[in-house]
Amino acid sequence: MMSYMQDDALIAAQLLTPDSIALTPAQVSQAIELAHQATTEAEQWQTYLNGLALIGLQTWLEQRSSQLKLESQFLQAGALQAGALQAGAVKSEPALSQQVSQLQISQSRLHLLTTDCLADPLVAAPQLTAAAQPDFYLLIEVLEELSEVRLRGYLPQAKFNAIQLEAQLNPPSTPDLLFLPIEAFDADPAGLLLRLRAQLTAAQLRQPAIQPAISLAPQKAPQTAINLRLWLQDRLDQVAEALSWQLLPPAALNLSGALMSGNADLLNAVLRELQSQRGVAIPTSVRAAERDLEIEDLSLKLYALTWEPAPDQWSLLLILGAQPHCGLPVGLTLRLEANQELLVEERLSDSPYLYSLVVGETDEQFCVTVTSPTGAALKLTPFGFAPLQDSAKS
């Protein structure tokens, strides 16, 4: 007599997985009906798995964010629809299973990668044309016998490209597939959800604001740089406020060299190094602000410090680190420019942070660019040190 004790325990554990979605018999039937539109047995099976993954993803999204909408030609009124397939589409390229795996959420295109066994160290991904490449690959485990799907992780296209360049993973017998290591995927789907929500918010902010019908007041030219001179008076200008810069209290800066804990230690570790090893004199009048940055799948913390080392001069110290419980990747780059001339370029090797210190004239501005190891660049609003009379009303 066969014992099911181990299987029952396994099933119970699987059902407790936070990002698992149980499918209804009706949803399974919809996937079967859709799969019947494929022409080969292998394609029918893959279409069936991808259909289950698609409807499971929609259910998962509905449970976690009512603002985000999943767009797919195979989903109508929240259900899989075989009738959404256009005449002749079955024989066209890409295959039906690949069409089902293509969708959009917010401003991002996603491509579903399904697997029925995460014990395999690799998952197959199709080699797509440049026009068909998504912003993210989403790994979904389909437990067909349990009528359940699990979201297992996501992979940005930039990281996909890096894997493609760094490793020759294509077996000669399957030139149309790239085999990705499971460990390359970010295992927390909530991270993808946060990025999609941020895109939606950014898109809403980009919508043109309603302007008054008549305006007789003269319009002030927009300020194009952050004025750090105001920081020395414990103030932020409108540009810095709009970019979510936060002024730090003077107590956060430990100029005595004593060790501190928490996020402040990242900031003060650089101050200790500059003072003890580089001989840089940092006055007590120094002021600092911090800001969170996102580039690809990296969550960063940027500190900016300023002071006046001499009349008609100002200093800018930038410190780039990771958010708590995160790390910085080797190859991350911090660049500073002035007048389209490169002043400093720091590339991460074995340090937990990057920093750059420059000194300029009061009429100079510094442009900063953060570049990920894959080449994605984030150019920040320039830093300046404008006279107070020019920014007193800003």
C-alpha positions as CSV (number, residue, x, y, z in Angstrom):
1,M,0.0,0.0,0.0
2,M,1.4,3.4,-1.0
3,S,1.9,6.0,1.7
4,Y,1.1,9.7,1.0
5,M,2.4,11.1,4.3
6,Q,5.4,12.8,2.7
7,D,3.4,14.1,-0.2
8,D,0.8,15.6,2.1
9,A,3.4,17.3,4.2
10,L,5.0,18.7,1.0
11,I,1.7,20.0,-0.3
12,A,1.0,21.6,3.1
13,A,4.3,23.4,3.0
14,Q,3.7,24.5,-0.6
15,L,0.3,26.0,0.2
16,L,1.9,28.2,2.9
17,T,4.3,29.9,0.4
18,P,3.4,33.6,0.4
19,D,3.6,34.1,-3.3
20,S,1.6,31.0,-4.3
21,I,-1.7,31.2,-6.1
22,A,-4.2,28.4,-6.1
23,L,-6.1,28.1,-9.4
24,T,-9.7,27.3,-9.8
25,P,-11.0,24.5,-11.9
26,A,-12.5,27.1,-14.3
27,Q,-9.1,28.7,-14.7
28,V,-7.5,25.4,-15.5
29,S,-10.2,24.7,-18.1
30,Q,-9.5,28.0,-19.7
31,A,-5.8,27.2,-20.0
32,I,-6.6,23.8,-21.5
33,E,-9.0,25.4,-24.1
34,L,-6.3,27.9,-25.0
35,A,-3.7,25.2,-25.4
36,H,-5.9,23.4,-27.9
37,Q,-5.2,26.2,-30.3
38,A,-1.6,25.2,-30.6
39,T,-0.6,22.8,-33.4
40,T,1.9,20.4,-31.8
41,E,1.8,18.4,-28.6
42,A,4.9,20.1,-27.2
43,E,3.5,23.5,-28.0
44,Q,0.2,22.7,-26.5
45,W,1.9,21.7,-23.2
46,Q,4.0,24.9,-23.1
47,T,1.0,27.0,-24.0
48,Y,-1.0,25.3,-21.2
49,L,1.8,26.0,-18.6
50,N,2.1,29.6,-19.8
51,G,-1.6,30.1,-19.6
52,L,-1.7,28.9,-16.0
53,A,1.2,31.2,-15.2
54,L,-0.5,34.2,-16.8
55,I,-3.9,33.8,-15.0
56,G,-2.0,33.1,-11.8
57,L,0.0,36.3,-12.2
58,Q,-3.1,38.3,-12.7
59,T,-4.7,36.9,-9.5
60,W,-1.5,37.6,-7.6
61,L,-1.4,41.2,-8.9
62,E,-5.1,41.8,-8.0
63,Q,-4.4,40.7,-4.5
64,R,-1.5,43.1,-4.0
65,S,-2.1,46.2,-6.0
66,S,-5.5,47.4,-7.3
67,Q,-3.7,50.2,-9.2
68,L,-1.5,48.1,-11.4
69,K,-3.3,46.5,-14.4
70,L,-2.0,43.5,-16.4
71,E,-2.5,43.9,-20.1
72,S,-2.6,40.8,-22.4
73,Q,-4.4,40.0,-25.6
74,F,-5.3,36.6,-24.0
75,L,-7.0,38.1,-20.9
76,Q,-10.5,39.5,-21.1
77,A,-12.7,40.3,-18.1
78,G,-10.1,38.6,-15.8
79,A,-10.2,35.3,-17.7
80,L,-8.1,33.5,-20.3
81,Q,-9.7,33.7,-23.7
82,A,-8.8,31.4,-26.5
83,G,-10.9,33.6,-28.8
84,A,-8.4,36.5,-28.4
85,L,-6.1,34.7,-30.8
86,Q,-6.4,36.3,-34.2
87,A,-7.0,34.1,-37.3
88,G,-3.7,32.7,-38.5
89,A,-1.8,33.7,-35.4
90,V,-1.2,30.0,-34.5
91,K,1.1,29.6,-37.5
92,S,2.8,32.9,-37.2
93,E,6.0,33.7,-35.3
94,P,6.5,33.8,-32.4
95,A,4.8,30.6,-31.3
96,L,1.5,30.7,-29.4
97,S,3.2,29.8,-26.1
98,Q,5.5,32.8,-26.5
99,Q,2.7,35.1,-27.4
100,V,0.9,34.1,-24.2
101,S,4.0,34.8,-22.2
102,Q,4.2,38.4,-23.4
103,L,2.4,41.1,-21.3
104,Q,2.6,44.6,-19.9
105,I,2.2,46.0,-16.4
106,S,2.4,49.8,-15.9
107,Q,5.1,51.1,-18.2
108,S,7.0,47.8,-18.4
109,R,6.9,44.8,-20.7
110,L,7.3,41.4,-19.1
111,H,8.0,38.0,-20.4
112,L,7.0,34.9,-18.4
113,L,9.4,32.0,-18.0
114,T,7.8,28.9,-16.6
115,T,9.3,25.9,-15.0
116,D,7.7,22.8,-13.3
117,C,10.9,21.9,-11.4
118,L,13.1,24.5,-9.5
119,A,15.5,21.6,-8.7
120,D,17.0,22.3,-12.2
121,P,19.8,24.9,-11.9
122,L,18.9,26.5,-15.2
123,V,15.7,27.8,-16.8
124,A,15.3,28.2,-20.6
125,A,14.6,31.7,-22.1
126,P,13.9,32.3,-25.8
127,Q,16.4,34.4,-27.8
128,L,14.2,37.4,-28.7
129,T,14.7,40.1,-31.2
130,A,15.6,43.6,-30.0
131,A,12.1,44.8,-30.6
132,A,10.6,42.0,-28.6
133,Q,12.9,42.2,-25.6
134,P,11.0,42.8,-22.3
135,D,12.0,45.1,-19.4
136,F,11.8,42.1,-17.0
137,Y,11.7,38.3,-17.1
138,L,9.4,36.8,-14.5
139,L,10.1,33.3,-13.3
140,I,7.0,31.3,-12.4
141,E,6.9,27.8,-11.1
142,V,3.8,25.9,-12.3
143,L,2.7,23.1,-10.1
144,E,0.2,21.6,-12.6
145,E,-0.8,18.6,-10.5
146,L,-1.7,20.9,-7.6
147,S,-3.4,23.6,-9.8
148,E,-1.0,26.1,-8.3
149,V,1.5,28.7,-9.5
150,R,4.3,30.4,-7.6
151,L,6.1,33.6,-8.4
152,R,9.8,32.8,-7.9
153,G,11.7,35.9,-9.0
154,Y,12.4,38.4,-11.7
155,L,15.3,39.4,-13.9
156,P,15.8,42.9,-15.5
157,Q,16.7,42.9,-19.2
158,A,20.0,44.6,-18.5
159,K,21.1,41.7,-16.2
160,F,19.9,39.3,-18.8
161,N,22.2,41.0,-21.4
162,A,25.1,40.9,-18.9
163,I,24.6,37.1,-18.4
164,Q,24.5,36.7,-22.2
165,L,27.8,38.5,-22.7
166,E,29.7,37.1,-19.7
167,A,28.8,33.4,-20.2
168,Q,28.4,31.1,-23.1
169,L,25.4,29.2,-21.9
170,N,23.8,28.2,-25.2
171,P,24.1,24.5,-26.0
172,P,24.9,24.1,-29.8
173,S,21.8,21.9,-30.2
174,T,19.4,24.7,-29.0
175,P,20.6,28.0,-30.7
176,D,17.2,29.7,-30.1
177,L,17.4,29.3,-26.3
178,L,19.5,30.9,-23.5
179,F,19.8,28.9,-20.3
180,L,19.7,31.2,-17.3
181,P,20.9,30.2,-13.8
182,I,18.0,30.3,-11.3
183,E,20.3,32.1,-8.8
184,A,20.5,35.1,-11.2
185,F,16.8,36.0,-10.5
186,D,15.9,38.3,-7.7
187,A,13.9,35.9,-5.4
188,D,11.6,38.6,-4.0
189,P,8.8,39.4,-6.4
190,A,7.7,42.2,-4.0
191,G,10.8,44.1,-5.3
192,L,9.3,44.0,-8.8
193,L,6.0,45.2,-7.5
194,L,7.6,48.2,-5.9
195,R,9.4,49.1,-9.2
196,L,6.1,48.8,-11.2
197,R,4.3,51.0,-8.7
198,A,7.2,53.6,-8.9
199,Q,6.8,53.6,-12.7
200,L,3.1,54.2,-12.4
201,T,3.6,57.1,-10.0
202,A,6.3,58.6,-12.3
203,A,4.0,58.3,-15.3
204,Q,1.2,60.1,-13.4
205,L,3.6,62.9,-12.4
206,R,4.7,63.4,-16.0
207,Q,1.1,64.2,-17.0
208,P,0.7,67.9,-17.8
209,A,-0.7,69.9,-14.9
210,I,-3.8,72.0,-15.5
211,Q,-2.7,75.6,-16.2
212,P,-4.8,78.7,-15.2
213,A,-6.6,80.4,-18.1
214,I,-4.9,83.8,-17.4
215,S,-1.7,84.5,-15.6
216,L,-0.4,88.1,-15.4
217,A,2.4,87.4,-13.0
218,P,5.9,87.1,-14.5
219,Q,7.2,83.6,-14.6
220,K,10.5,82.9,-13.0
221,A,13.0,80.8,-14.9
222,P,13.3,77.3,-13.4
223,Q,16.4,76.6,-11.3
224,T,18.6,74.0,-13.0
225,A,21.0,73.2,-10.2
226,I,20.7,72.4,-6.5
227,N,22.0,75.3,-4.4
228,L,24.2,73.9,-1.7
229,R,25.0,77.3,-0.3
230,L,21.6,77.2,1.3
231,W,22.6,74.0,3.2
232,L,25.0,76.0,5.3
233,Q,21.9,77.8,6.6
234,D,20.1,74.5,7.2
235,R,17.7,75.1,4.3
236,L,16.8,73.3,1.0
237,D,15.8,75.0,-2.2
238,Q,12.8,73.8,-4.2
239,V,15.0,71.7,-6.5
240,A,16.4,69.7,-3.7
241,E,13.0,69.3,-2.0
242,A,11.5,68.1,-5.2
243,L,14.2,65.4,-5.5
244,S,13.6,64.2,-2.0
245,W,16.9,65.3,-0.5
246,Q,16.8,65.3,3.3
247,L,19.1,67.6,5.4
248,L,20.9,65.8,8.2
249,P,21.3,67.4,11.6
250,P,24.9,68.4,12.5
251,A,24.9,65.7,15.2
252,A,24.9,63.1,12.4
253,L,28.4,64.2,11.4
254,N,31.0,62.7,13.7
255,L,34.1,64.8,13.2
256,S,35.8,63.5,16.3
257,G,36.6,60.1,14.7
258,A,34.7,58.0,17.2
259,L,32.9,54.9,15.8
260,M,29.2,55.2,15.2
261,S,26.7,52.5,14.3
262,G,23.9,52.2,11.7
263,N,23.6,54.2,8.5
264,A,25.6,57.1,10.0
265,D,28.7,54.8,10.1
266,L,28.9,54.8,6.3
267,L,29.0,58.5,6.3
268,N,31.4,58.9,9.1
269,A,33.7,56.1,7.9
270,V,34.6,58.3,4.9
271,L,35.0,61.4,7.1
272,R,37.5,59.5,9.3
273,E,39.4,58.3,6.2
274,L,39.6,61.8,4.8
275,Q,40.8,63.3,8.0
276,S,43.2,60.7,9.3
277,Q,44.6,59.2,6.0
278,R,44.2,62.1,3.5
279,G,44.7,65.0,5.8
280,V,41.6,66.8,4.6
281,A,40.4,69.5,7.0
282,I,36.6,69.3,7.5
283,P,35.2,72.2,9.5
284,T,32.4,71.9,11.9
285,S,30.3,74.2,9.6
286,V,30.0,71.3,7.1
287,R,26.4,70.3,6.3
288,A,25.1,67.1,4.7
289,A,22.0,65.8,3.0
290,E,21.0,62.3,1.9
291,R,18.9,60.9,-0.9
292,D,17.8,57.4,-2.0
293,L,18.6,56.3,-5.6
294,E,17.3,53.5,-7.7
295,I,19.2,52.3,-10.8
296,E,18.1,49.0,-12.4
297,D,17.7,46.6,-9.5
298,L,20.1,48.5,-7.2
299,S,18.9,50.4,-4.1
300,L,21.5,53.1,-3.3
301,K,22.0,55.8,-0.7
302,L,23.8,59.0,-1.7
303,Y,25.2,61.5,0.8
304,A,26.3,65.0,-0.3
305,L,28.4,67.3,2.0
306,T,29.4,70.9,1.5
307,W,31.5,73.5,3.2
308,E,33.6,76.6,2.3
309,P,37.4,75.7,2.5
310,A,38.4,79.3,1.5
311,P,36.8,82.5,0.3
312,D,35.2,82.1,-3.2
313,Q,35.5,78.3,-3.0
314,W,33.2,75.5,-2.1
315,S,33.7,71.8,-1.5
316,L,31.5,68.9,-2.6
317,L,31.9,65.5,-1.0
318,L,29.8,62.7,-2.4
319,I,29.5,59.3,-0.7
320,L,27.6,56.5,-2.5
321,G,26.6,53.4,-0.6
322,A,24.0,50.7,-0.5
323,Q,20.7,50.7,1.4
324,P,20.7,48.6,4.6
325,H,20.9,44.9,4.1
326,C,22.0,45.4,0.5
327,G,25.4,45.6,-1.2
328,L,27.2,47.4,-4.0
329,P,28.2,45.5,-7.1
330,V,31.7,45.5,-8.4
331,G,32.0,47.9,-11.3
332,L,29.6,50.5,-10.0
333,T,31.0,53.9,-11.1
334,L,30.7,57.5,-9.7
335,R,31.7,60.3,-12.1
336,L,32.0,64.0,-11.5
337,E,32.2,66.6,-14.3
338,A,32.5,70.3,-14.7
339,N,32.1,72.3,-17.9
340,Q,31.9,68.9,-19.8
341,E,35.3,67.9,-18.4
342,L,35.8,64.8,-16.4
343,L,37.1,65.6,-13.0
344,V,36.8,62.3,-11.0
345,E,35.8,58.7,-11.9
346,E,35.6,56.2,-9.1
347,R,34.9,52.5,-9.8
348,L,34.0,50.1,-7.1
349,S,36.3,47.1,-6.5
350,D,36.4,45.8,-3.0
351,S,35.0,48.7,-0.9
352,P,31.5,49.0,0.6
353,Y,31.2,52.5,-0.7
354,L,32.4,55.1,-3.3
355,Y,33.3,58.7,-2.6
356,S,34.6,61.7,-4.5
357,L,35.8,65.1,-3.2
358,V,36.1,68.2,-5.4
359,V,36.6,71.9,-4.8
360,G,35.4,74.5,-7.2
361,E,34.9,78.2,-7.6
362,T,31.5,79.6,-6.4
363,D,30.3,80.0,-10.0
364,E,31.0,76.4,-11.0
365,Q,28.6,73.5,-11.1
366,F,29.3,69.8,-10.8
367,C,27.5,67.2,-12.8
368,V,27.3,63.7,-11.3
369,T,26.6,60.4,-13.0
370,V,26.1,57.0,-11.4
371,T,26.6,54.0,-13.8
372,S,25.8,50.4,-13.0
373,P,28.1,47.5,-14.0
374,T,25.8,46.8,-17.0
375,G,26.1,50.3,-18.3
376,A,22.8,51.8,-17.2
377,A,23.5,55.5,-16.3
378,L,21.7,57.8,-13.9
379,K,22.6,61.5,-14.4
380,L,21.7,63.6,-11.4
381,T,20.7,67.2,-11.2
382,P,23.8,69.4,-11.1
383,F,25.2,70.8,-7.8
384,G,25.9,74.5,-7.5
385,F,26.8,77.2,-5.0
386,A,24.7,80.2,-6.1
387,P,24.7,83.5,-4.1
388,L,22.0,83.6,-1.6
389,Q,20.3,86.6,-3.1
390,D,19.6,84.6,-6.2
391,S,17.9,81.8,-4.3
392,A,16.3,83.5,-1.3
393,K,12.9,83.3,-2.9
394,S,13.4,79.8,-4.4
